[in-house]
Amino acid sequence: MRGYLGIDAGGSKCEAMLLDPDGFVVGFGRCDVTESESRGSGRSPEAYREAVRRALRTAPSRITHYKVYSTSRRRDRSLPTEIVDRATIRKVSEIESALILTPGHCGIAAVAGTGTLAYGLRPDGRRRYLDGLGPVIGDYGGAYSIGLQA
């Protein structure tokens, strides 16, 4: 049976969520930058690997293959050795990953963190993307905002 593993590696943390073929969450893992193994970034191979390990702790034994959706394809360094040979990785953008499991793969995703952006995908495949306005519409605490205040 195939499990679906989504991984969100960011600047402050890495999170991994495991779903069964019916779309039910069967595992979740998170590794923060405050943990010594993460080396100060949620994008580090250590943080990525640890978040995945934590998500797999409660994985049903019937899952024999993992379809991984991630912004990274670095199998050799990023995935735990126990699943590296049983995983297929699909590299996706941060925005695409938010829409992967939606019916018809359409919708609107908004990301409001250190950066702010919006992405829309219609059922007919047309897309709209707005990025770069974070500092203008409220990117408080990001590098640009701090520099502007200084």
DSSP file with accessible surface (Angstrom, degrees, kcal/mol):
  #  RESIDUE AA STRUCTURE BP1 BP2  ACC     N-H-->O    O-->H-N    N-H-->O    O-->H-N    TCO  KAPPA ALPHA  PHI   PSI    X-CA   Y-CA   Z-CA
    1    1 A M              0   0   75      0, 0.0    63,-2.8     0, 0.0    64,-1.6   0.000 360.0 360.0 360.0 144.9    0.0    0.0    0.0
    2    2 A R  E     -a   65   0A 105     61,-0.2     2,-0.3    62,-0.2    64,-0.2  -0.741 360.0-161.1 -95.7 137.7    1.2    3.5   -0.8
    3    3 A G  E     -a   66   0A   0     62,-2.9    64,-3.0    -2,-0.4     2,-0.5  -0.855  14.8-134.2-110.7 152.4    1.4    6.3    1.7
    4    4 A Y  E     -aB  67  19A  66     15,-2.9    15,-3.0    -2,-0.3     2,-0.6  -0.937  18.8-167.6-111.8 123.1    1.6   10.0    0.8
    5    5 A L  E     -aB  68  18A   0     62,-2.8    64,-3.1    -2,-0.5     2,-0.4  -0.942   1.9-168.7-117.0 115.8    4.2   12.1    2.6
    6    6 A G  E     -aB  69  17A  27     11,-2.8    11,-2.6    -2,-0.6     2,-0.4  -0.897   6.7-165.6-104.0 134.2    4.1   15.9    2.3
    7    7 A I  E     - B   0  16A   9     62,-2.3     2,-0.6    -2,-0.4    64,-0.4  -0.981  11.0-169.7-127.4 126.6    7.1   17.8    3.6
    8    8 A D  E     - B   0  15A  61      7,-3.1     7,-2.3    -2,-0.4     2,-0.7  -0.916   9.6-175.7-115.6 100.6    7.2   21.5    4.3
    9    9 A A  E     + B   0  14A  11     -2,-0.6     5,-0.2     5,-0.2     2,-0.2  -0.887  16.7 161.2-100.4 116.4   10.8   22.6    5.0
   10   10 A G        -     0   0   13      3,-2.9    32,-0.6    -2,-0.7    33,-0.2  -0.569  53.1 -88.1-123.7-171.6   11.0   26.3    5.9
   11   11 A G  S    S+     0   0   41     31,-0.2    31,-0.5    -2,-0.2    32,-0.2   0.836 122.6  28.9 -71.2 -31.4   13.3   28.7    7.6
   12   12 A S  S    S-     0   0   73      1,-0.2    21,-1.9    29,-0.2     2,-0.3   0.610 128.4  -3.3-107.7 -13.1   12.1   28.1   11.1
   13   13 A K  E     - C   0  32A  46     19,-0.2    -3,-2.9    20,-0.1     2,-0.4  -0.987  52.9-130.4-165.1 167.6   10.9   24.5   11.0
   14   14 A C  E     -BC   9  31A   0     17,-2.0    17,-2.5    -2,-0.3     2,-0.4  -1.000  24.2-171.9-128.9 132.0   10.3   21.4    9.0
   15   15 A E  E     -BC   8  30A  45     -7,-2.3    -7,-3.1    -2,-0.4     2,-0.4  -0.961   3.4-168.7-123.5 144.7    6.9   19.6    9.1
   16   16 A A  E     -BC   7  29A   1     13,-2.8    13,-2.7    -2,-0.4     2,-0.4  -0.997   0.3-168.7-133.3 136.4    6.0   16.2    7.6
   17   17 A M  E     -BC   6  28A  75    -11,-2.6   -11,-2.8    -2,-0.4     2,-0.5  -0.993   6.9-155.7-128.3 131.8    2.5   14.7    7.2
   18   18 A L  E     -BC   5  27A   0      9,-2.8     8,-2.9    -2,-0.4     9,-1.3  -0.915  11.9-173.1-109.1 128.9    1.8   11.2    6.2
   19   19 A L  E     -BC   4  25A  17    -15,-3.0   -15,-2.9    -2,-0.5     6,-0.2  -0.911  18.7-131.1-118.5 149.1   -1.6   10.3    4.7
   20   20 A D    >   -     0   0   13      4,-2.3     3,-2.4    -2,-0.3   -17,-0.1  -0.336  45.2 -87.4 -86.0 175.9   -3.0    6.8    3.8
   21   21 A P  T 3  S+     0   0   60      0, 0.0   -18,-0.1     0, 0.0    -1,-0.1   0.741 128.6  57.3 -60.1 -20.1   -4.5    6.2    0.3
   22   22 A D  T 3  S-     0   0  129      2,-0.1    -3,-0.0     1,-0.0     0, 0.0   0.422 120.8-106.0 -89.2   0.4   -7.9    7.4    1.6
   23   23 A G  S <  S+     0   0   44     -3,-2.4     2,-0.4     1,-0.3    78,-0.0   0.582  71.7 142.7  88.2  11.1   -6.5   10.8    2.6
   24   24 A F        -     0   0  134      1,-0.1    -4,-2.3     2,-0.0     2,-0.4  -0.690  56.5-116.2 -86.7 137.1   -6.5   10.2    6.3
   25   25 A V  E     +C   19   0A  85     -2,-0.4    -6,-0.3    -6,-0.2     3,-0.1  -0.573  40.8 165.7 -71.5 122.8   -3.6   11.6    8.4
   26   26 A V  E     +     0   0A  32     -8,-2.9     2,-0.3    -2,-0.4    -7,-0.2   0.379  63.0  19.2-119.4   0.5   -1.7    8.7    9.9
   27   27 A G  E     -C   18   0A   4     -9,-1.3    -9,-2.8    30,-0.1     2,-0.3  -0.948  54.5-175.7-168.6 145.7    1.4   10.5   11.0
   28   28 A F  E     +C   17   0A  99     26,-0.4     2,-0.3    -2,-0.3   -11,-0.2  -0.990   7.2 179.3-145.1 138.8    2.8   14.0   11.7
   29   29 A G  E     -C   16   0A   3    -13,-2.7   -13,-2.8    -2,-0.3     2,-0.3  -0.994   3.8-174.8-141.3 148.5    6.3   15.2   12.5
   30   30 A R  E     -C   15   0A 100     -2,-0.3     2,-0.4   -15,-0.2   -15,-0.2  -0.999   6.4-170.7-142.5 139.5    7.9   18.5   13.2
   31   31 A C  E     -C   14   0A   0    -17,-2.5   -17,-2.0    -2,-0.3     2,-0.2  -0.979  14.9-155.9-132.7 117.5   11.5   19.6   13.9
   32   32 A D  E >   -C   13   0A  47     -2,-0.4     3,-1.8   -19,-0.2     6,-0.3  -0.565  28.0-116.1 -88.8 158.9   12.1   23.2   15.0
   33   33 A V  T 3  S+     0   0   46    -21,-1.9     7,-0.5     1,-0.3   -20,-0.1   0.699 110.0  73.1 -67.4 -16.5   15.3   25.1   14.5
   34   34 A T  T 3  S+     0   0  126    -22,-0.3     2,-0.4     5,-0.1    -1,-0.3   0.644  77.2  92.8 -72.6 -12.2   15.7   25.2   18.3
   35   35 A E  S X  S-     0   0   42     -3,-1.8     3,-2.0     1,-0.1     5,-0.4  -0.696  82.9-130.9 -84.7 132.6   16.6   21.5   18.2
   36   36 A S  G >  S+     0   0  101     -2,-0.4     3,-1.1     1,-0.3    -1,-0.1   0.796 101.6  60.0 -57.6 -31.8   20.4   21.1   18.0
   37   37 A E  G 3  S+     0   0  105      1,-0.2    -1,-0.3     2,-0.1    10,-0.2   0.705  91.5  69.5 -71.2 -17.7   20.3   18.6   15.1
   38   38 A S  G X  S-     0   0    0     -3,-2.0     3,-1.4    -6,-0.3     9,-0.3   0.627  91.1-141.2 -79.4 -12.7   18.5   21.1   12.8
   39   39 A R  T <   -     0   0  194     -3,-1.1    -3,-0.1    -4,-0.3    -2,-0.1   0.843  64.8 -58.2  56.5  33.7   21.6   23.4   12.5
   40   40 A G  T 3  S+     0   0   57     -7,-0.5     2,-0.3    -5,-0.4    -1,-0.2   0.554 118.9  79.1  82.1   7.4   19.5   26.5   12.6
   41   41 A S    X   -     0   0   33     -3,-1.4     3,-1.2    -9,-0.1     6,-0.3  -0.986  65.6-143.5-148.9 139.6   17.2   25.9    9.6
   42   42 A G  T 3  S+     0   0    0    -32,-0.6   -31,-0.2   -31,-0.5   -30,-0.1   0.615 104.4  62.4 -71.4 -10.7   14.1   23.9    8.9
   43   43 A R  T 3  S+     0   0  155    -33,-0.2    -1,-0.2   -34,-0.2   -32,-0.1   0.478  77.4 112.2 -91.3  -4.7   15.6   23.3    5.4
   44   44 A S  S <> S-     0   0   15     -3,-1.2     4,-2.5    -6,-0.3     5,-0.2  -0.358  79.3-119.2 -67.9 149.8   18.6   21.5    6.7
   45   45 A P  H  > S+     0   0   12      0, 0.0     4,-2.7     0, 0.0     5,-0.2   0.875 114.3  55.7 -56.3 -33.6   18.9   17.7    5.9
   46   46 A E  H  > S+     0   0   41      2,-0.2     4,-2.2     1,-0.2    -8,-0.2   0.924 109.8  43.0 -66.2 -45.7   18.9   17.0    9.6
   47   47 A A  H  > S+     0   0    0     -6,-0.3     4,-2.4    -9,-0.3     5,-0.2   0.919 115.6  50.2 -66.4 -41.6   15.6   18.8   10.3
   48   48 A Y  H  X S+     0   0    6     -4,-2.5     4,-2.1     2,-0.2    -2,-0.2   0.954 112.6  45.8 -60.0 -50.7   14.0   17.3    7.2
   49   49 A R  H  X S+     0   0   55     -4,-2.7     4,-2.6    -5,-0.2    -1,-0.2   0.907 113.2  49.5 -62.7 -42.1   15.0   13.8    8.1
   50   50 A E  H  X S+     0   0   38     -4,-2.2     4,-2.3    -5,-0.2    -1,-0.2   0.908 108.8  51.5 -68.2 -40.0   13.9   14.2   11.7
   51   51 A A  H  X S+     0   0    0     -4,-2.4     4,-1.9     2,-0.2   -35,-0.3   0.929 112.1  47.7 -62.1 -41.0   10.5   15.6   10.8
   52   52 A V  H  X S+     0   0    0     -4,-2.1     4,-2.1    -5,-0.2    -2,-0.2   0.937 109.7  52.5 -65.8 -44.0   10.0   12.6    8.5
   53   53 A R  H  X S+     0   0   81     -4,-2.6     4,-0.8     1,-0.2    -1,-0.2   0.915 109.6  49.3 -57.3 -43.2   11.1   10.1   11.1
   54   54 A R  H >< S+     0   0   58     -4,-2.3     3,-0.5     1,-0.2   -26,-0.4   0.877 109.7  51.2 -66.1 -37.2    8.6   11.6   13.6
   55   55 A A  H >< S+     0   0    0     -4,-1.9     3,-0.6     1,-0.2    -1,-0.2   0.850 109.0  52.1 -67.0 -32.0    5.8   11.4   11.0
   56   56 A L  H >< S+     0   0   24     -4,-2.1     3,-1.8     1,-0.2    -1,-0.2   0.627  84.1  88.5 -81.5 -11.8    6.6    7.7   10.3
   57   57 A R  T << S+     0   0  178     -4,-0.8    -1,-0.2    -3,-0.5    -2,-0.1   0.833  99.8  32.6 -56.1 -34.4    6.5    6.7   14.0
   58   58 A T  T <  S+     0   0   98     -3,-0.6    -1,-0.3    -4,-0.4    -2,-0.1   0.224  88.6 135.5-108.1  14.8    2.8    6.0   13.8
   59   59 A A    <   -     0   0   24     -3,-1.8   -32,-0.1     1,-0.1     2,-0.1  -0.387  62.4-110.0 -66.4 135.5    2.7    4.8   10.2
   60   60 A P    >   -     0   0   26      0, 0.0     3,-1.7     0, 0.0    -1,-0.1  -0.392  20.7-127.3 -62.9 141.4    0.7    1.7    9.6
   61   61 A S  T 3  S+     0   0  126      1,-0.3    -2,-0.1    -3,-0.1    -3,-0.0   0.722 104.0  72.5 -65.1 -18.2    2.9   -1.3    8.8
   62   62 A R  T 3  S+     0   0  136      2,-0.0     2,-0.7   -60,-0.0    -1,-0.3   0.634  72.4  98.1 -74.3 -11.1    0.8   -2.0    5.6
   63   63 A I    <   +     0   0    4     -3,-1.7   -61,-0.2     1,-0.2     3,-0.1  -0.689  41.9 162.7 -78.1 116.8    2.4    1.1    4.0
   64   64 A T        +     0   0   82    -63,-2.8     2,-0.3    -2,-0.7   -62,-0.2   0.548  59.6  37.5-111.6 -16.0    5.2   -0.3    1.8
   65   65 A H  E     -a    2   0A  49    -64,-1.6   -62,-2.9     2,-0.0     2,-0.5  -0.996  67.0-147.8-139.4 146.0    5.9    2.6   -0.6
   66   66 A Y  E     -ad   3  87A  12     20,-2.9    22,-2.6    -2,-0.3     2,-0.7  -0.958   3.7-157.5-119.1 126.4    5.9    6.4    0.0
   67   67 A K  E     -ad   4  88A  44    -64,-3.0   -62,-2.8    -2,-0.5     2,-0.5  -0.921  25.4-157.5 -96.8 113.3    5.0    9.0   -2.6
   68   68 A V  E     -ad   5  89A   0     20,-3.3    22,-3.5    -2,-0.7     2,-0.6  -0.852  14.3-164.9-103.2 127.4    6.8   12.1   -1.3
   69   69 A Y  E     +ad   6  90A  38    -64,-3.1   -62,-2.3    -2,-0.5     2,-0.3  -0.955  33.8 141.7-108.7 117.5    5.8   15.6   -2.2
   70   70 A S  E     - d   0  91A   1     20,-1.9    22,-2.4    -2,-0.6   -62,-0.1  -0.974  62.9-122.8-152.8 161.0    8.6   18.0   -1.3
   71   71 A T  S    S+     0   0   51    -64,-0.4     2,-0.4    -2,-0.3    20,-0.1   0.427  99.5  62.2 -85.3   0.9   10.4   21.1   -2.4
   72   72 A S        -     0   0   21     18,-0.1    18,-0.1   -65,-0.1    20,-0.1  -0.967  55.1-170.0-128.3 144.6   13.6   19.0   -2.3
   73   73 A R        +     0   0  158     -2,-0.4     2,-2.3    18,-0.1     3,-0.2   0.202  47.1 127.0-110.8  13.7   14.7   15.9   -4.3
   74   74 A R     >  +     0   0  103      1,-0.2     4,-2.3     2,-0.1     5,-0.5  -0.415  25.3 164.7 -78.7  76.4   17.8   15.1   -2.3
   75   75 A R  H  >  +     0   0   85     -2,-2.3     4,-1.1     1,-0.2    -1,-0.2   0.893  67.7  56.7 -58.4 -44.5   17.0   11.5   -1.5
   76   76 A D  H  4 S+     0   0  134     -3,-0.2    -1,-0.2     1,-0.2    -2,-0.1   0.860 121.9  21.5 -63.7 -36.7   20.4   10.5   -0.3
   77   77 A R  H  4 S+     0   0  122     -3,-0.3    -1,-0.2     3,-0.0    -2,-0.2   0.696 125.1  45.5-105.0 -22.1   20.8   13.2    2.4
   78   78 A S  H  < S+     0   0    4     -4,-2.3    -3,-0.2   -30,-0.1    -2,-0.1   0.822  94.8  68.3-100.5 -34.1   17.3   14.2    3.3
   79   79 A L  S  < S-     0   0    4     -4,-1.1   -30,-0.1    -5,-0.5     5,-0.1  -0.635  90.7-100.1 -87.2 147.4   15.1   11.0    3.7
   80   80 A P    >>  -     0   0    0      0, 0.0     3,-1.8     0, 0.0     4,-1.2  -0.367  31.3-121.7 -60.2 142.6   15.6    8.6    6.5
   81   81 A T  H 3> S+     0   0  109      1,-0.3     4,-0.5     2,-0.2     3,-0.2   0.805 106.8  69.3 -58.9 -28.4   17.6    5.5    5.3
   82   82 A E  H 34 S+     0   0   95      1,-0.2    -1,-0.3     2,-0.1    -3,-0.0   0.699 114.6  23.9 -68.8 -16.5   14.8    3.2    6.3
   83   83 A I  H X4 S+     0   0    2     -3,-1.8     3,-2.1     2,-0.1    -1,-0.2   0.490  90.8 100.4-121.8  -5.1   12.5    4.5    3.5
   84   84 A V  H >< S+     0   0   27     -4,-1.2     3,-0.8     1,-0.3    -2,-0.1   0.856  88.4  45.5 -55.3 -35.6   14.9    5.9    0.9
   85   85 A D  T 3< S+     0   0  144     -4,-0.5    -1,-0.3     1,-0.2    -2,-0.1   0.565 113.4  51.0 -84.1  -6.6   14.6    2.8   -1.3
   86   86 A R  T <  S+     0   0   93     -3,-2.1   -20,-2.9   -21,-0.0     2,-0.4   0.032  95.6  92.3-115.7  25.7   10.8    2.7   -0.9
   87   87 A A  E <   -d   66   0A   5     -3,-0.8     2,-0.5   -22,-0.2   -20,-0.2  -0.946  51.3-163.2-127.9 142.2   10.1    6.3   -1.9
   88   88 A T  E     -d   67   0A  57    -22,-2.6   -20,-3.3    -2,-0.4     2,-0.5  -0.994  22.0-149.1-117.0 125.9    9.3    8.2   -5.0
   89   89 A I  E     -d   68   0A  25     -2,-0.5     2,-0.6   -22,-0.2   -20,-0.2  -0.829  12.1-168.3-103.9 130.7    9.8   11.9   -4.8
   90   90 A R  E     -d   69   0A 103    -22,-3.5   -20,-1.9    -2,-0.5     2,-0.4  -0.974  20.0-140.4-112.6 115.6    7.8   14.5   -6.7
   91   91 A K  E     +d   70   0A 109     -2,-0.6     2,-0.3   -22,-0.2   -20,-0.2  -0.638  30.8 171.1 -77.1 127.9    9.3   17.9   -6.4
   92   92 A V        -     0   0    4    -22,-2.4     2,-0.1    -2,-0.4    -2,-0.0  -0.933  33.6-107.5-133.3 158.6    6.7   20.6   -6.0
   93   93 A S     >  -     0   0   53     -2,-0.3     4,-2.2     1,-0.1     5,-0.2  -0.399  38.6-105.4 -78.2 165.5    6.6   24.3   -5.3
   94   94 A E  H  > S+     0   0   91      1,-0.2     4,-0.8     2,-0.2    -1,-0.1   0.902 122.1  45.7 -58.7 -39.5    5.5   25.5   -1.9
   95   95 A I  H >> S+     0   0    6      1,-0.2     4,-0.8     2,-0.2     3,-0.8   0.924 109.3  53.2 -72.7 -44.4    2.2   26.7   -3.4
   96   96 A E  H >> S+     0   0   61      1,-0.2     3,-1.2     2,-0.2     4,-1.0   0.897 102.6  60.6 -57.5 -37.7    1.5   23.6   -5.5
   97   97 A S  H 3< S+     0   0   52     -4,-2.2     4,-0.4     1,-0.3     3,-0.3   0.841  99.1  56.1 -62.3 -29.9    2.0   21.5   -2.3
   98   98 A A  H << S+     0   0   61     -4,-0.8    -1,-0.3    -3,-0.8    -2,-0.2   0.764 114.2  39.6 -71.5 -22.3   -1.0   23.3   -0.7
   99   99 A L  H X< S+     0   0   10     -3,-1.2     3,-1.3    -4,-0.8    -1,-0.2   0.496  87.0  95.7-105.6  -4.2   -3.2   22.3   -3.6
  100  100 A I  T 3< S+     0   0   13     -4,-1.0    -1,-0.1    -3,-0.3    -2,-0.1   0.876  90.9  38.6 -57.8 -43.8   -2.1   18.8   -4.3
  101  101 A L  T 3  S+     0   0  113     -4,-0.4    -1,-0.3    -3,-0.1    -2,-0.1   0.371  90.1 111.0 -94.5   7.4   -4.8   17.0   -2.2
  102  102 A T  S X  S-     0   0   41     -3,-1.3     3,-2.3     1,-0.1     2,-0.1  -0.528  83.6 -93.3 -79.3 148.2   -7.7   19.3   -3.1
  103  103 A P  G >  S+     0   0  119      0, 0.0     3,-0.8     0, 0.0    -1,-0.1  -0.388 112.6   4.1 -59.3 127.9  -10.5   17.9   -5.3
  104  104 A G  G 3  S-     0   0   63      1,-0.2     3,-0.1    -2,-0.1    -3,-0.1   0.508 111.8 -98.0  75.7   1.8   -9.7   18.7   -8.9
  105  105 A H  G <  S+     0   0  103     -3,-2.3     2,-0.3     1,-0.2    -1,-0.2   0.920  89.0 119.6  50.1  48.8   -6.4   20.2   -7.9
  106  106 A C    <   +     0   0   35     -3,-0.8     2,-0.3    -7,-0.1    -1,-0.2  -0.952  25.8  87.4-137.4 158.9   -7.8   23.7   -7.9
  107  107 A G  E     -E  121   0B  29     14,-2.3    14,-2.8    -2,-0.3     2,-0.4  -0.947  67.5 -68.6 150.2-165.4   -8.2   26.5   -5.4
  108  108 A I  E     -E  120   0B 142     -2,-0.3     2,-0.4    12,-0.2    12,-0.2  -0.985  35.0-168.2-127.4 133.0   -6.4   29.4   -3.8
  109  109 A A  E     -E  119   0B  10     10,-3.0    10,-2.6    -2,-0.4     2,-0.4  -0.981   1.5-170.3-121.2 134.0   -3.4   29.2   -1.5
  110  110 A A  E     -E  118   0B  82     -2,-0.4     2,-0.5     8,-0.2     8,-0.2  -0.990   5.0-161.6-123.6 131.6   -2.1   32.2    0.5
  111  111 A V  E     +E  117   0B  38      6,-2.5     6,-2.1    -2,-0.4     2,-0.5  -0.964  10.9 176.3-114.8 121.2    1.2   32.1    2.3
  112  112 A A  E     +E  116   0B  91     -2,-0.5     4,-0.2     4,-0.2     2,-0.2  -0.898  39.4  96.6-126.9  97.2    1.7   34.7    5.0
  113  113 A G  S    S-     0   0   46      2,-2.8    29,-0.1    -2,-0.5    27,-0.1  -0.399 100.6 -26.3-143.1-131.1    5.0   34.2    6.8
  114  114 A T  S    S+     0   0  111     -2,-0.2     2,-0.3    27,-0.1    28,-0.1   0.872 141.1  33.6 -63.0 -31.6    8.3   35.8    6.3
  115  115 A G  S    S-     0   0   38     27,-0.1    -2,-2.8    19,-0.1     2,-0.4  -0.820  79.9-144.0-116.8 159.7    7.1   36.3    2.7
  116  116 A T  E     +E  112   0B  28     -2,-0.3    16,-0.6    -4,-0.2    18,-0.5  -0.992  31.1 146.6-127.6 128.5    3.5   36.9    1.6
  117  117 A L  E     -EF 111 131B  21     -6,-2.1    -6,-2.5    -2,-0.4     2,-0.3  -0.982  29.0-148.0-153.2 161.9    2.1   35.6   -1.7
  118  118 A A  E     -EF 110 130B  39     12,-2.3    12,-2.8    -2,-0.3     2,-0.4  -0.992  11.6-173.6-135.3 144.6   -1.1   34.3   -3.2
  119  119 A Y  E     -EF 109 129B  18    -10,-2.6   -10,-3.0    -2,-0.3     2,-0.4  -0.999   2.4-168.4-140.9 131.5   -1.6   31.6   -5.9
  120  120 A G  E     -EF 108 128B  16      8,-3.0     8,-2.1    -2,-0.4     2,-0.4  -0.977   1.9-171.2-124.1 137.9   -4.8   30.6   -7.6
  121  121 A L  E     -EF 107 127B  26    -14,-2.8   -14,-2.3    -2,-0.4     6,-0.2  -0.989  11.3-153.5-129.0 120.6   -5.4   27.5   -9.8
  122  122 A R    >   -     0   0  133      4,-2.8     3,-2.2    -2,-0.4    -2,-0.0  -0.548  30.5-110.3 -89.5 158.9   -8.6   27.1  -11.8
  123  123 A P  T 3  S+     0   0  111      0, 0.0    -1,-0.1     0, 0.0   -19,-0.0   0.818 119.1  58.4 -57.1 -28.5  -10.0   23.7  -12.9
  124  124 A D  T 3  S-     0   0   94      2,-0.1   -18,-0.0     1,-0.1    -3,-0.0   0.442 122.7-105.4 -83.5   3.1   -9.2   24.6  -16.5
  125  125 A G  S <  S+     0   0   39     -3,-2.2     2,-0.1     1,-0.3    -1,-0.1   0.316  73.2 140.2  95.3  -9.7   -5.5   25.0  -15.6
  126  126 A R        -     0   0  135     -5,-0.1    -4,-2.8     1,-0.0     2,-0.3  -0.421  34.1-160.6 -68.6 146.5   -5.3   28.8  -15.7
  127  127 A R  E     -F  121   0B 130     -6,-0.2     2,-0.4    -2,-0.1    -6,-0.2  -0.926  18.7-164.7-131.0 152.8   -3.2   30.3  -12.9
  128  128 A R  E     -F  120   0B 199     -8,-2.1    -8,-3.0    -2,-0.3     2,-0.4  -0.998  12.4-176.0-134.8 138.9   -2.7   33.6  -11.1
  129  129 A Y  E     -F  119   0B 128     -2,-0.4     2,-0.4   -10,-0.2   -10,-0.2  -0.999   7.8-176.1-140.1 131.2    0.3   34.3   -8.9
  130  130 A L  E     +F  118   0B  93    -12,-2.8   -12,-2.3    -2,-0.4     2,-0.3  -0.988  20.8 148.8-130.7 120.8    1.1   37.4   -6.9
  131  131 A D  E     +F  117   0B  81     -2,-0.4   -14,-0.2   -14,-0.2    -2,-0.0  -0.957  43.0  52.1-144.8 162.7    4.4   37.7   -5.0
  132  132 A G  S    S+     0   0   55    -16,-0.6     4,-0.2    -2,-0.3   -15,-0.1   0.400  79.9  95.9  92.8  -4.0    6.8   40.3   -3.9
  133  133 A L    >>  +     0   0   72    -17,-0.5     4,-2.7     1,-0.2     3,-0.6   0.372  46.2 108.4 -99.5   6.3    4.3   42.5   -2.1
  134  134 A G  H 3>>S+     0   0    3    -18,-0.5     5,-2.3     1,-0.3     4,-0.7   0.907  79.8  48.2 -48.2 -50.0    4.9   41.1    1.3
  135  135 A P  H 345S+     0   0   42      0, 0.0     3,-0.3     0, 0.0    -1,-0.3   0.856 114.8  47.1 -62.5 -30.1    6.7   44.3    2.6
  136  136 A V  H <45S+     0   0  115     -3,-0.6    -2,-0.2     1,-0.2    -3,-0.1   0.882 117.8  38.5 -79.1 -37.5    3.9   46.5    1.2
  137  137 A I  H  <5S-     0   0  107     -4,-2.7    -1,-0.2   -21,-0.1    -3,-0.1   0.208 135.7 -60.0-105.8  17.1    0.9   44.5    2.5
  138  138 A G  T  <5 +     0   0   23     -4,-0.7     2,-2.0    -3,-0.3    -4,-0.1   0.787  64.7 158.5 119.9  35.0    2.2   43.5    5.9
  139  139 A D    > < +     0   0   14     -5,-2.3     3,-0.9    -6,-0.2     6,-0.4  -0.492  27.7 178.7 -83.2  69.8    5.4   41.4    5.9
  140  140 A Y  T 3   +     0   0  192     -2,-2.0     3,-0.1     1,-0.2     4,-0.0  -0.605  60.8  18.4 -80.1 130.8    6.2   42.4    9.5
  141  141 A G  T 3  S+     0   0   56     -2,-0.3    -1,-0.2     1,-0.3   -27,-0.1   0.255  92.8 121.9  97.8 -12.0    9.3   40.8   11.0
  142  142 A G  S <> S-     0   0    2     -3,-0.9     4,-2.6   -29,-0.1    -1,-0.3  -0.291  80.1 -99.7 -76.7 170.1   10.9   39.8    7.6
  143  143 A A  H  > S+     0   0   86      1,-0.2     4,-2.6     2,-0.2     5,-0.2   0.907 123.4  50.4 -58.8 -41.7   14.4   41.0    6.6
  144  144 A Y  H  > S+     0   0  138      2,-0.2     4,-2.7     1,-0.2    -1,-0.2   0.943 111.0  48.7 -62.4 -46.3   12.9   43.7    4.3
  145  145 A S  H  > S+     0   0   11     -6,-0.4     4,-2.3     1,-0.2    -2,-0.2   0.922 112.4  47.7 -60.6 -44.4   10.6   45.0    7.1
  146  146 A I  H  X S+     0   0   99     -4,-2.6     4,-2.2     1,-0.2    -1,-0.2   0.925 113.2  48.5 -64.0 -43.6   13.5   45.2    9.6
  147  147 A G  H  < S+     0   0   49     -4,-2.6    -2,-0.2    -5,-0.3    -1,-0.2   0.913 110.5  50.9 -62.6 -41.2   15.7   46.9    7.1
  148  148 A L  H  < S+     0   0  123     -4,-2.7    -2,-0.2     1,-0.2    -1,-0.2   0.920 110.3  49.3 -63.9 -41.0   13.1   49.4    6.2
  149  149 A Q  H  <        0   0  143     -4,-2.3    -1,-0.2     1,-0.2    -2,-0.2   0.885 360.0 360.0 -65.7 -37.3   12.5   50.2    9.9
  150  150 A A     <        0   0  119     -4,-2.2    -1,-0.2    -5,-0.2    -2,-0.2   0.902 360.0 360.0 -65.4 360.0   16.2   50.7   10.5
